[in-house]
């Protein structure tokens, strides 16, 4: 916390950071507890991150040319 404060972090920012870390810890335990299948190839996570950077969390738009 001293390093965060020295870098200018406020109490609220430190508090939020702790909560974010806690929720990710919970998510990881939840996924482990469900024995969920997760990709082992880091490239799949990198590709997913790039998709989120490009498109955000919205589902892809339907292809306007394709008529199924």
N, CA, C, O and CB atoms as a CASP TS submission, in Angstrom:
PFRMAT TS
TARGET T0000
AUTHOR 0000-0000-0000
METHOD Language model
MODEL 1
PARENT N/A
ATOM      1  N   UNK     1       0.807  -1.177   0.000  1.00  0.00           N
ATOM      2  CA  UNK     1       0.000   0.000   0.000  1.00  0.00           C
ATOM      3  C   UNK     1       0.858   1.251   0.000  1.00  0.00           C
ATOM      4  O   UNK     1       0.481   2.279  -0.563  1.00  0.00           O
ATOM      5  CB  UNK     1      -0.922  -0.008   1.177  1.00  0.00           C
ATOM      6  N   UNK     2       2.011   1.154   0.635  1.00  0.00           N
ATOM      7  CA  UNK     2       2.892   2.322   0.665  1.00  0.00           C
ATOM      8  C   UNK     2       3.330   2.709  -0.740  1.00  0.00           C
ATOM      9  O   UNK     2       3.400   3.892  -1.070  1.00  0.00           O
ATOM     10  CB  UNK     2       4.119   2.047   1.540  1.00  0.00           C
ATOM     11  N   UNK     3       3.624   1.707  -1.567  1.00  0.00           N
ATOM     12  CA  UNK     3       4.033   2.007  -2.951  1.00  0.00           C
ATOM     13  C   UNK     3       2.884   2.622  -3.735  1.00  0.00           C
ATOM     14  O   UNK     3       3.096   3.536  -4.531  1.00  0.00           O
ATOM     15  CB  UNK     3       4.526   0.731  -3.660  1.00  0.00           C
ATOM     16  N   UNK     4       1.660   2.125  -3.514  1.00  0.00           N
ATOM     17  CA  UNK     4       0.494   2.689  -4.200  1.00  0.00           C
ATOM     18  C   UNK     4       0.273   4.133  -3.761  1.00  0.00           C
ATOM     19  O   UNK     4       0.021   5.010  -4.588  1.00  0.00           O
ATOM     20  CB  UNK     4      -0.770   1.843  -3.917  1.00  0.00           C
ATOM     21  N   UNK     5       0.369   4.368  -2.474  1.00  0.00           N
ATOM     22  CA  UNK     5       0.199   5.739  -1.974  1.00  0.00           C
ATOM     23  C   UNK     5       1.294   6.653  -2.508  1.00  0.00           C
ATOM     24  O   UNK     5       1.025   7.796  -2.879  1.00  0.00           O
ATOM     25  CB  UNK     5       0.205   5.758  -0.436  1.00  0.00           C
ATOM     26  N   UNK     6       2.537   6.152  -2.549  1.00  0.00           N
ATOM     27  CA  UNK     6       3.647   6.951  -3.064  1.00  0.00           C
ATOM     28  C   UNK     6       3.445   7.291  -4.537  1.00  0.00           C
ATOM     29  O   UNK     6       3.909   8.327  -5.012  1.00  0.00           O
ATOM     30  CB  UNK     6       4.971   6.208  -2.875  1.00  0.00           C
ATOM     31  N   UNK     7       2.744   6.406  -5.260  1.00  0.00           N
ATOM     32  CA  UNK     7       2.465   6.663  -6.675  1.00  0.00           C
ATOM     33  C   UNK     7       1.240   7.556  -6.858  1.00  0.00           C
ATOM     34  O   UNK     7       0.881   7.899  -7.984  1.00  0.00           O
ATOM     35  CB  UNK     7       2.260   5.346  -7.419  1.00  0.00           C
ATOM     36  N   UNK     8       0.591   7.935  -5.740  1.00  0.00           N
ATOM     37  CA  UNK     8      -0.522   8.861  -5.811  1.00  0.00           C
ATOM     38  C   UNK     8      -1.901   8.230  -5.741  1.00  0.00           C
ATOM     39  O   UNK     8      -2.901   8.913  -5.963  1.00  0.00           O
ATOM     40  CB  UNK     8      -0.421   9.627  -7.042  1.00  0.00           C
ATOM     41  N   UNK     9      -1.975   6.936  -5.438  1.00  0.00           N
ATOM     42  CA  UNK     9      -3.282   6.268  -5.356  1.00  0.00           C
ATOM     43  C   UNK     9      -4.046   6.765  -4.127  1.00  0.00           C
ATOM     44  O   UNK     9      -3.482   6.941  -3.047  1.00  0.00           O
ATOM     45  CB  UNK     9      -3.108   4.720  -5.297  1.00  0.00           C
ATOM     46  N   UNK    10      -5.336   6.982  -4.327  1.00  0.00           N
ATOM     47  CA  UNK    10      -6.196   7.408  -3.228  1.00  0.00           C
ATOM     48  C   UNK    10      -6.702   6.188  -2.464  1.00  0.00           C
ATOM     49  O   UNK    10      -6.543   5.052  -2.912  1.00  0.00           O
ATOM     50  CB  UNK    10      -7.382   8.251  -3.753  1.00  0.00           C
ATOM     51  N   UNK    11      -7.312   6.436  -1.308  1.00  0.00           N
ATOM     52  CA  UNK    11      -7.903   5.338  -0.542  1.00  0.00           C
ATOM     53  C   UNK    11      -8.958   4.610  -1.372  1.00  0.00           C
ATOM     54  O   UNK    11      -9.030   3.381  -1.347  1.00  0.00           O
ATOM     55  CB  UNK    11      -8.524   5.865   0.767  1.00  0.00           C
ATOM     56  N   UNK    12      -9.775   5.362  -2.104  1.00  0.00           N
ATOM     57  CA  UNK    12     -10.813   4.748  -2.921  1.00  0.00           C
ATOM     58  C   UNK    12     -10.205   3.874  -4.022  1.00  0.00           C
ATOM     59  O   UNK    12     -10.704   2.779  -4.282  1.00  0.00           O
ATOM     60  CB  UNK    12     -11.709   5.827  -3.537  1.00  0.00           C
ATOM     61  N   UNK    13      -9.152   4.338  -4.661  1.00  0.00           N
ATOM     62  CA  UNK    13      -8.504   3.548  -5.719  1.00  0.00           C
ATOM     63  C   UNK    13      -7.882   2.273  -5.156  1.00  0.00           C
ATOM     64  O   UNK    13      -7.960   1.218  -5.785  1.00  0.00           O
ATOM     65  CB  UNK    13      -7.427   4.384  -6.429  1.00  0.00           C
ATOM     66  N   UNK    14      -7.277   2.359  -3.999  1.00  0.00           N
ATOM     67  CA  UNK    14      -6.711   1.171  -3.358  1.00  0.00           C
ATOM     68  C   UNK    14      -7.832   0.208  -2.978  1.00  0.00           C
ATOM     69  O   UNK    14      -7.715  -0.998  -3.191  1.00  0.00           O
ATOM     70  CB  UNK    14      -5.880   1.560  -2.106  1.00  0.00           C
ATOM     71  N   UNK    15      -8.904   0.731  -2.422  1.00  0.00           N
ATOM     72  CA  UNK    15     -10.062  -0.082  -2.046  1.00  0.00           C
ATOM     73  C   UNK    15     -10.620  -0.799  -3.269  1.00  0.00           C
ATOM     74  O   UNK    15     -10.871  -2.003  -3.220  1.00  0.00           O
ATOM     75  CB  UNK    15     -11.154   0.792  -1.390  1.00  0.00           C
ATOM     76  N   UNK    16     -10.815  -0.072  -4.362  1.00  0.00           N
ATOM     77  CA  UNK    16     -11.351  -0.681  -5.589  1.00  0.00           C
ATOM     78  C   UNK    16     -10.426  -1.765  -6.128  1.00  0.00           C
ATOM     79  O   UNK    16     -10.889  -2.801  -6.607  1.00  0.00           O
ATOM     80  CB  UNK    16     -11.572   0.389  -6.661  1.00  0.00           C
ATOM     81  N   UNK    17      -9.121  -1.527  -6.050  1.00  0.00           N
ATOM     82  CA  UNK    17      -8.153  -2.514  -6.532  1.00  0.00           C
ATOM     83  C   UNK    17      -8.242  -3.807  -5.727  1.00  0.00           C
ATOM     84  O   UNK    17      -8.180  -4.900  -6.290  1.00  0.00           O
ATOM     85  CB  UNK    17      -6.728  -1.947  -6.460  1.00  0.00           C
ATOM     86  N   UNK    18      -8.386  -3.682  -4.421  1.00  0.00           N
ATOM     87  CA  UNK    18      -8.520  -4.863  -3.567  1.00  0.00           C
ATOM     88  C   UNK    18      -9.807  -5.614  -3.916  1.00  0.00           C
ATOM     89  O   UNK    18      -9.799  -6.843  -3.991  1.00  0.00           O
ATOM     90  CB  UNK    18      -8.514  -4.460  -2.067  1.00  0.00           C
ATOM     91  N   UNK    19     -10.910  -4.895  -4.128  1.00  0.00           N
ATOM     92  CA  UNK    19     -12.170  -5.554  -4.479  1.00  0.00           C
ATOM     93  C   UNK    19     -12.082  -6.260  -5.824  1.00  0.00           C
ATOM     94  O   UNK    19     -12.607  -7.363  -5.980  1.00  0.00           O
ATOM     95  CB  UNK    19     -13.305  -4.543  -4.503  1.00  0.00           C
ATOM     96  N   UNK    20     -11.429  -5.640  -6.789  1.00  0.00           N
ATOM     97  CA  UNK    20     -11.271  -6.268  -8.109  1.00  0.00           C
ATOM     98  C   UNK    20     -10.445  -7.542  -7.984  1.00  0.00           C
ATOM     99  O   UNK    20     -10.793  -8.569  -8.567  1.00  0.00           O
ATOM    100  CB  UNK    20     -10.603  -5.290  -9.110  1.00  0.00           C
ATOM    101  N   UNK    21      -9.355  -7.480  -7.228  1.00  0.00           N
ATOM    102  CA  UNK    21      -8.534  -8.684  -7.025  1.00  0.00           C
ATOM    103  C   UNK    21      -9.346  -9.777  -6.332  1.00  0.00           C
ATOM    104  O   UNK    21      -9.220 -10.954  -6.670  1.00  0.00           O
ATOM    105  CB  UNK    21      -7.273  -8.349  -6.193  1.00  0.00           C
ATOM    106  N   UNK    22     -10.173  -9.392  -5.369  1.00  0.00           N
ATOM    107  CA  UNK    22     -10.981 -10.377  -4.648  1.00  0.00           C
ATOM    108  C   UNK    22     -12.000 -11.039  -5.568  1.00  0.00           C
ATOM    109  O   UNK    22     -12.209 -12.250  -5.489  1.00  0.00           O
ATOM    110  CB  UNK    22     -11.695  -9.716  -3.468  1.00  0.00           C
ATOM    111  N   UNK    23     -12.632 -10.265  -6.434  1.00  0.00           N
ATOM    112  CA  UNK    23     -13.645 -10.859  -7.316  1.00  0.00           C
ATOM    113  C   UNK    23     -12.983 -11.815  -8.312  1.00  0.00           C
ATOM    114  O   UNK    23     -13.549 -12.865  -8.614  1.00  0.00           O
ATOM    115  CB  UNK    23     -14.431  -9.751  -8.072  1.00  0.00           C
ATOM    116  N   UNK    24     -11.804 -11.476  -8.824  1.00  0.00           N
ATOM    117  CA  UNK    24     -11.119 -12.402  -9.728  1.00  0.00           C
ATOM    118  C   UNK    24     -10.700 -13.669  -8.998  1.00  0.00           C
ATOM    119  O   UNK    24     -10.740 -14.755  -9.576  1.00  0.00           O
ATOM    120  CB  UNK    24      -9.896 -11.731 -10.356  1.00  0.00           C
ATOM    121  N   UNK    25     -10.299 -13.546  -7.738  1.00  0.00           N
ATOM    122  CA  UNK    25      -9.993 -14.729  -6.934  1.00  0.00           C
ATOM    123  C   UNK    25     -11.232 -15.611  -6.819  1.00  0.00           C
ATOM    124  O   UNK    25     -11.151 -16.831  -6.968  1.00  0.00           O
ATOM    125  CB  UNK    25      -9.484 -14.322  -5.528  1.00  0.00           C
ATOM    126  N   UNK    26     -12.390 -14.979  -6.549  1.00  0.00           N
ATOM    127  CA  UNK    26     -13.637 -15.735  -6.448  1.00  0.00           C
ATOM    128  C   UNK    26     -13.974 -16.413  -7.781  1.00  0.00           C
ATOM    129  O   UNK    26     -14.358 -17.582  -7.804  1.00  0.00           O
ATOM    130  CB  UNK    26     -14.791 -14.807  -6.014  1.00  0.00           C
ATOM    131  N   UNK    27     -13.829 -15.677  -8.892  1.00  0.00           N
ATOM    132  CA  UNK    27     -14.116 -16.256 -10.207  1.00  0.00           C
ATOM    133  C   UNK    27     -13.239 -17.481 -10.465  1.00  0.00           C
ATOM    134  O   UNK    27     -13.720 -18.509 -10.941  1.00  0.00           O
ATOM    135  CB  UNK    27     -13.901 -15.206 -11.315  1.00  0.00           C
ATOM    136  N   UNK    28     -11.962 -17.363 -10.151  1.00  0.00           N
ATOM    137  CA  UNK    28     -11.048 -18.481 -10.368  1.00  0.00           C
ATOM    138  C   UNK    28     -11.446 -19.699  -9.533  1.00  0.00           C
ATOM    139  O   UNK    28     -11.414 -20.825 -10.029  1.00  0.00           O
ATOM    140  CB  UNK    28      -9.615 -18.063 -10.035  1.00  0.00           C
ATOM    141  N   UNK    29     -11.812 -19.486  -8.297  1.00  0.00           N
ATOM    142  CA  UNK    29     -12.252 -20.597  -7.442  1.00  0.00           C
ATOM    143  C   UNK    29     -13.548 -21.207  -7.958  1.00  0.00           C
ATOM    144  O   UNK    29     -13.728 -22.424  -7.920  1.00  0.00           O
ATOM    145  CB  UNK    29     -12.439 -20.120  -5.994  1.00  0.00           C
ATOM    146  N   UNK    30     -14.449 -20.358  -8.441  1.00  0.00           N
ATOM    147  CA  UNK    30     -15.730 -20.826  -8.977  1.00  0.00           C
ATOM    148  C   UNK    30     -15.503 -21.711 -10.201  1.00  0.00           C
ATOM    149  O   UNK    30     -16.078 -22.795 -10.305  1.00  0.00           O
ATOM    150  CB  UNK    30     -16.638 -19.629  -9.344  1.00  0.00           C
ATOM    151  N   UNK    31     -14.673 -21.250 -11.114  1.00  0.00           N
ATOM    152  CA  UNK    31     -14.365 -22.027 -12.324  1.00  0.00           C
ATOM    153  C   UNK    31     -13.690 -23.338 -11.946  1.00  0.00           C
ATOM    154  O   UNK    31     -14.027 -24.389 -12.491  1.00  0.00           O
ATOM    155  CB  UNK    31     -13.460 -21.215 -13.286  1.00  0.00           C
ATOM    156  N   UNK    32     -12.749 -23.286 -11.026  1.00  0.00           N
ATOM    157  CA  UNK    32     -12.098 -24.522 -10.565  1.00  0.00           C
ATOM    158  C   UNK    32     -13.097 -25.465  -9.914  1.00  0.00           C
ATOM    159  O   UNK    32     -13.058 -26.673 -10.148  1.00  0.00           O
ATOM    160  CB  UNK    32     -10.971 -24.197  -9.578  1.00  0.00           C
ATOM    161  N   UNK    33     -13.997 -24.919  -9.093  1.00  0.00           N
ATOM    162  CA  UNK    33     -14.983 -25.735  -8.396  1.00  0.00           C
ATOM    163  C   UNK    33     -15.956 -26.424  -9.337  1.00  0.00           C
ATOM    164  O   UNK    33     -16.436 -27.520  -9.049  1.00  0.00           O
ATOM    165  CB  UNK    33     -15.744 -24.891  -7.425  1.00  0.00           C
ATOM    166  N   UNK    34     -16.247 -25.783 -10.458  1.00  0.00           N
ATOM    167  CA  UNK    34     -17.139 -26.381 -11.447  1.00  0.00           C
ATOM    168  C   UNK    34     -16.420 -27.355 -12.375  1.00  0.00           C
ATOM    169  O   UNK    34     -17.044 -28.014 -13.207  1.00  0.00           O
ATOM    170  CB  UNK    34     -17.797 -25.298 -12.263  1.00  0.00           C
ATOM    171  N   UNK    35     -15.107 -27.435 -12.222  1.00  0.00           N
ATOM    172  CA  UNK    35     -14.275 -28.266 -13.099  1.00  0.00           C
ATOM    173  C   UNK    35     -14.501 -27.886 -14.564  1.00  0.00           C
ATOM    174  O   UNK    35     -14.573 -28.742 -15.446  1.00  0.00           O
ATOM    175  CB  UNK    35     -14.584 -29.768 -12.879  1.00  0.00           C
ATOM    176  N   UNK    36     -14.609 -26.581 -14.792  1.00  0.00           N
ATOM    177  CA  UNK    36     -14.844 -26.074 -16.148  1.00  0.00           C
ATOM    178  C   UNK    36     -13.643 -26.354 -17.034  1.00  0.00           C
ATOM    179  O   UNK    36     -12.497 -26.326 -16.586  1.00  0.00           O
ATOM    180  CB  UNK    36     -15.143 -24.565 -16.122  1.00  0.00           C
ATOM    181  N   UNK    37     -13.926 -26.622 -18.286  1.00  0.00           N
ATOM    182  CA  UNK    37     -12.867 -26.815 -19.264  1.00  0.00           C
ATOM    183  C   UNK    37     -12.405 -25.441 -19.743  1.00  0.00           C
ATOM    184  O   UNK    37     -13.208 -24.645 -20.228  1.00  0.00           O
ATOM    185  CB  UNK    37     -13.353 -27.700 -20.460  1.00  0.00           C
ATOM    186  N   UNK    38     -11.133 -25.174 -19.606  1.00  0.00           N
ATOM    187  CA  UNK    38     -10.575 -23.907 -20.047  1.00  0.00           C
ATOM    188  C   UNK    38      -9.421 -24.178 -21.001  1.00  0.00           C
ATOM    189  O   UNK    38      -8.712 -25.173 -20.848  1.00  0.00           O
ATOM    190  CB  UNK    38     -10.109 -23.053 -18.841  1.00  0.00           C
ATOM    191  N   UNK    39      -9.227 -23.312 -21.975  1.00  0.00           N
ATOM    192  CA  UNK    39      -8.138 -23.521 -22.935  1.00  0.00           C
ATOM    193  C   UNK    39      -6.775 -23.498 -22.242  1.00  0.00           C
ATOM    194  O   UNK    39      -6.546 -22.711 -21.324  1.00  0.00           O
ATOM    195  CB  UNK    39      -8.185 -22.449 -24.036  1.00  0.00           C
ATOM    196  N   UNK    40      -5.889 -24.361 -22.690  1.00  0.00           N
ATOM    197  CA  UNK    40      -4.524 -24.382 -22.139  1.00  0.00           C
ATOM    198  C   UNK    40      -3.563 -23.557 -22.984  1.00  0.00           C
ATOM    199  O   UNK    40      -2.479 -23.200 -22.523  1.00  0.00           O
ATOM    200  CB  UNK    40      -4.014 -25.821 -22.036  1.00  0.00           C
ATOM    201  N   UNK    41      -3.954 -23.253 -24.216  1.00  0.00           N
ATOM    202  CA  UNK    41      -3.088 -22.511 -25.131  1.00  0.00           C
ATOM    203  C   UNK    41      -3.226 -21.010 -24.869  1.00  0.00           C
ATOM    204  O   UNK    41      -4.300 -20.450 -25.090  1.00  0.00           O
ATOM    205  CB  UNK    41      -3.435 -22.843 -26.609  1.00  0.00           C
ATOM    206  N   UNK    42      -2.163 -20.348 -24.405  1.00  0.00           N
ATOM    207  CA  UNK    42      -2.238 -18.906 -24.140  1.00  0.00           C
ATOM    208  C   UNK    42      -2.618 -18.083 -25.367  1.00  0.00           C
ATOM    209  O   UNK    42      -3.152 -16.982 -25.226  1.00  0.00           O
ATOM    210  CB  UNK    42      -0.918 -18.420 -23.610  1.00  0.00           C
ATOM    211  N   UNK    43      -2.354 -18.596 -26.563  1.00  0.00           N
ATOM    212  CA  UNK    43      -2.694 -17.854 -27.787  1.00  0.00           C
ATOM    213  C   UNK    43      -4.202 -17.655 -27.907  1.00  0.00           C
ATOM    214  O   UNK    43      -4.649 -16.653 -28.465  1.00  0.00           O
ATOM    215  CB  UNK    43      -2.162 -18.592 -29.030  1.00  0.00           C
ATOM    216  N   UNK    44      -4.990 -18.596 -27.391  1.00  0.00           N
ATOM    217  CA  UNK    44      -6.446 -18.442 -27.444  1.00  0.00           C
ATOM    218  C   UNK    44      -6.900 -17.274 -26.569  1.00  0.00           C
ATOM    219  O   UNK    44      -7.821 -16.543 -26.934  1.00  0.00           O
ATOM    220  CB  UNK    44      -7.143 -19.742 -26.997  1.00  0.00           C
ATOM    221  N   UNK    45      -6.262 -17.101 -25.429  1.00  0.00           N
ATOM    222  CA  UNK    45      -6.601 -15.972 -24.563  1.00  0.00           C
ATOM    223  C   UNK    45      -6.170 -14.654 -25.213  1.00  0.00           C
ATOM    224  O   UNK    45      -6.886 -13.655 -25.134  1.00  0.00           O
ATOM    225  CB  UNK    45      -5.933 -16.132 -23.175  1.00  0.00           C
ATOM    226  N   UNK    46      -5.015 -14.657 -25.845  1.00  0.00           N
ATOM    227  CA  UNK    46      -4.543 -13.447 -26.527  1.00  0.00           C
ATOM    228  C   UNK    46      -5.483 -13.067 -27.665  1.00  0.00           C
ATOM    229  O   UNK    46      -5.766 -11.887 -27.870  1.00  0.00           O
ATOM    230  CB  UNK    46      -3.115 -13.653 -27.066  1.00  0.00           C
ATOM    231  N   UNK    47      -5.969 -14.064 -28.408  1.00  0.00           N
ATOM    232  CA  UNK    47      -6.903 -13.790 -29.499  1.00  0.00           C
ATOM    233  C   UNK    47      -8.216 -13.247 -28.937  1.00  0.00           C
ATOM    234  O   UNK    47      -8.800 -12.325 -29.508  1.00  0.00           O
ATOM    235  CB  UNK    47      -7.159 -15.068 -30.337  1.00  0.00           C
ATOM    236  N   UNK    48      -8.680 -13.808 -27.831  1.00  0.00           N
ATOM    237  CA  UNK    48      -9.899 -13.304 -27.199  1.00  0.00           C
ATOM    238  C   UNK    48      -9.732 -11.874 -26.720  1.00  0.00           C
ATOM    239  O   UNK    48     -10.649 -11.062 -26.845  1.00  0.00           O
ATOM    240  CB  UNK    48     -10.296 -14.193 -26.033  1.00  0.00           C
ATOM    241  N   UNK    49      -8.571 -11.566 -26.176  1.00  0.00           N
ATOM    242  CA  UNK    49      -8.301 -10.196 -25.723  1.00  0.00           C
ATOM    243  C   UNK    49      -8.325  -9.223 -26.899  1.00  0.00           C
ATOM    244  O   UNK    49      -8.871  -8.125 -26.788  1.00  0.00           O
ATOM    245  CB  UNK    49      -6.941 -10.123 -25.002  1.00  0.00           C
ATOM    246  N   UNK    50      -7.737  -9.622 -28.017  1.00  0.00           N
ATOM    247  CA  UNK    50      -7.753  -8.758 -29.194  1.00  0.00           C
ATOM    248  C   UNK    50      -9.172  -8.520 -29.699  1.00  0.00           C
ATOM    249  O   UNK    50      -9.507  -7.418 -30.134  1.00  0.00           O
ATOM    250  CB  UNK    50      -6.903  -9.365 -30.303  1.00  0.00           C
ATOM    251  N   UNK    51     -10.006  -9.562 -29.638  1.00  0.00           N
ATOM    252  CA  UNK    51     -11.399  -9.414 -30.064  1.00  0.00           C
ATOM    253  C   UNK    51     -12.122  -8.431 -29.148  1.00  0.00           C
ATOM    254  O   UNK    51     -12.890  -7.592 -29.619  1.00  0.00           O
ATOM    255  CB  UNK    51     -12.122 -10.784 -30.065  1.00  0.00           C
ATOM    256  N   UNK    52     -11.879  -8.531 -27.840  1.00  0.00           N
ATOM    257  CA  UNK    52     -12.504  -7.599 -26.903  1.00  0.00           C
ATOM    258  C   UNK    52     -12.023  -6.169 -27.120  1.00  0.00           C
ATOM    259  O   UNK    52     -12.806  -5.225 -27.022  1.00  0.00           O
ATOM    260  CB  UNK    52     -12.222  -8.027 -25.473  1.00  0.00           C
ATOM    261  N   UNK    53     -10.736  -6.012 -27.413  1.00  0.00           N
ATOM    262  CA  UNK    53     -10.201  -4.681 -27.688  1.00  0.00           C
ATOM    263  C   UNK    53     -10.874  -4.096 -28.925  1.00  0.00           C
ATOM    264  O   UNK    53     -11.233  -2.919 -28.946  1.00  0.00           O
ATOM    265  CB  UNK    53      -8.667  -4.736 -27.879  1.00  0.00           C
ATOM    266  N   UNK    54     -11.042  -4.916 -29.944  1.00  0.00           N
ATOM    267  CA  UNK    54     -11.611  -4.445 -31.210  1.00  0.00           C
ATOM    268  C   UNK    54     -13.122  -4.255 -31.129  1.00  0.00           C
ATOM    269  O   UNK    54     -13.641  -3.236 -31.584  1.00  0.00           O
ATOM    270  CB  UNK    54     -11.281  -5.422 -32.325  1.00  0.00           C
ATOM    271  N   UNK    55     -13.838  -5.230 -30.550  1.00  0.00           N
ATOM    272  CA  UNK    55     -15.302  -5.240 -30.612  1.00  0.00           C
ATOM    273  C   UNK    55     -15.996  -4.994 -29.282  1.00  0.00           C
ATOM    274  O   UNK    55     -17.208  -4.783 -29.259  1.00  0.00           O
ATOM    275  CB  UNK    55     -15.759  -6.539 -31.152  1.00  0.00           C
ATOM    276  N   UNK    56     -15.270  -5.013 -28.187  1.00  0.00           N
ATOM    277  CA  UNK    56     -15.906  -4.865 -26.889  1.00  0.00           C
ATOM    278  C   UNK    56     -16.631  -6.142 -26.490  1.00  0.00           C
ATOM    279  O   UNK    56     -16.323  -7.223 -26.992  1.00  0.00           O
ATOM    280  CB  UNK    56     -16.875  -3.690 -26.902  1.00  0.00           C
ATOM    281  N   UNK    57     -17.591  -6.010 -25.588  1.00  0.00           N
ATOM    282  CA  UNK    57     -18.293  -7.175 -25.057  1.00  0.00           C
ATOM    283  C   UNK    57     -19.592  -7.477 -25.786  1.00  0.00           C
ATOM    284  O   UNK    57     -20.284  -8.432 -25.433  1.00  0.00           O
ATOM    285  CB  UNK    57     -18.576  -6.974 -23.603  1.00  0.00           C
ATOM    286  N   UNK    58     -19.937  -6.691 -26.787  1.00  0.00           N
ATOM    287  CA  UNK    58     -21.159  -6.949 -27.535  1.00  0.00           C
ATOM    288  C   UNK    58     -20.984  -8.155 -28.441  1.00  0.00           C
ATOM    289  O   UNK    58     -19.880  -8.409 -28.922  1.00  0.00           O
ATOM    290  CB  UNK    58     -21.559  -5.721 -28.355  1.00  0.00           C
ATOM    291  N   UNK    59     -22.055  -8.903 -28.681  1.00  0.00           N
ATOM    292  CA  UNK    59     -21.940 -10.033 -29.611  1.00  0.00           C
ATOM    293  C   UNK    59     -21.678  -9.521 -31.019  1.00  0.00           C
ATOM    294  O   UNK    59     -22.043  -8.391 -31.342  1.00  0.00           O
ATOM    295  CB  UNK    59     -23.222 -10.905 -29.585  1.00  0.00           C
ATOM    296  N   UNK    60     -21.052 -10.335 -31.861  1.00  0.00           N
ATOM    297  CA  UNK    60     -20.781  -9.894 -33.230  1.00  0.00           C
ATOM    298  C   UNK    60     -22.082  -9.584 -33.964  1.00  0.00           C
ATOM    299  O   UNK    60     -23.108 -10.225 -33.734  1.00  0.00           O
ATOM    300  CB  UNK    60     -19.982 -10.965 -33.993  1.00  0.00           C
ATOM    301  N   UNK    61     -22.024  -8.606 -34.838  1.00  0.00           N
ATOM    302  CA  UNK    61     -23.184  -8.260 -35.667  1.00  0.00           C
ATOM    303  C   UNK    61     -23.401  -9.345 -36.703  1.00  0.00           C
ATOM    304  O   UNK    61     -22.442  -9.966 -37.162  1.00  0.00           O
ATOM    305  CB  UNK    61     -22.993  -6.882 -36.355  1.00  0.00           C
ATOM    306  N   UNK    62     -24.667  -9.582 -37.080  1.00  0.00           N
ATOM    307  CA  UNK    62     -24.907 -10.537 -38.155  1.00  0.00           C
ATOM    308  C   UNK    62     -24.283 -10.027 -39.460  1.00  0.00           C
ATOM    309  O   UNK    62     -24.231  -8.823 -39.713  1.00  0.00           O
ATOM    310  CB  UNK    62     -26.426 -10.782 -38.337  1.00  0.00           C
ATOM    311  N   UNK    63     -23.824 -10.951 -40.260  1.00  0.00           N
ATOM    312  CA  UNK    63     -23.227 -10.590 -41.546  1.00  0.00           C
ATOM    313  C   UNK    63     -24.342 -10.091 -42.473  1.00  0.00           C
ATOM    314  O   UNK    63     -25.256 -10.852 -42.789  1.00  0.00           O
ATOM    315  CB  UNK    63     -22.464 -11.813 -42.183  1.00  0.00           C
ATOM    316  N   UNK    64     -24.283  -8.812 -42.919  1.00  0.00           N
ATOM    317  CA  UNK    64     -25.371  -8.264 -43.755  1.00  0.00           C
ATOM    318  C   UNK    64     -25.463  -8.921 -45.127  1.00  0.00           C
ATOM    319  O   UNK    64     -26.509  -8.852 -45.772  1.00  0.00           O
ATOM    320  CB  UNK    64     -25.180  -6.772 -43.933  1.00  0.00           C
ATOM    321  N   UNK    65     -24.385  -9.557 -45.585  1.00  0.00           N
ATOM    322  CA  UNK    65     -24.396 -10.180 -46.912  1.00  0.00           C
ATOM    323  C   UNK    65     -24.969 -11.592 -46.848  1.00  0.00           C
ATOM    324  O   UNK    65     -25.589 -12.063 -47.802  1.00  0.00           O
ATOM    325  CB  UNK    65     -22.979 -10.213 -47.501  1.00  0.00           C
ATOM    326  N   UNK    66     -24.760 -12.250 -45.736  1.00  0.00           N
ATOM    327  CA  UNK    66     -25.195 -13.644 -45.594  1.00  0.00           C
ATOM    328  C   UNK    66     -26.689 -13.710 -45.307  1.00  0.00           C
ATOM    329  O   UNK    66     -27.192 -12.976 -44.457  1.00  0.00           O
ATOM    330  CB  UNK    66     -24.407 -14.349 -44.471  1.00  0.00           C
ATOM    331  N   UNK    67     -27.393 -14.579 -46.007  1.00  0.00           N
ATOM    332  CA  UNK    67     -28.846 -14.724 -45.825  1.00  0.00           C
ATOM    333  C   UNK    67     -29.175 -16.187 -45.590  1.00  0.00           C
ATOM    334  O   UNK    67     -29.494 -16.919 -46.527  1.00  0.00           O
ATOM    335  CB  UNK    67     -29.629 -14.179 -47.059  1.00  0.00           C
ATOM    336  N   UNK    68     -29.095 -16.613 -44.324  1.00  0.00           N
ATOM    337  CA  UNK    68     -29.397 -18.011 -43.995  1.00  0.00           C
ATOM    338  C   UNK    68     -30.877 -18.243 -43.855  1.00  0.00           C
ATOM    339  O   UNK    68     -31.303 -19.364 -43.580  1.00  0.00           O
ATOM    340  CB  UNK    68     -28.698 -18.421 -42.719  1.00  0.00           C
TER
END
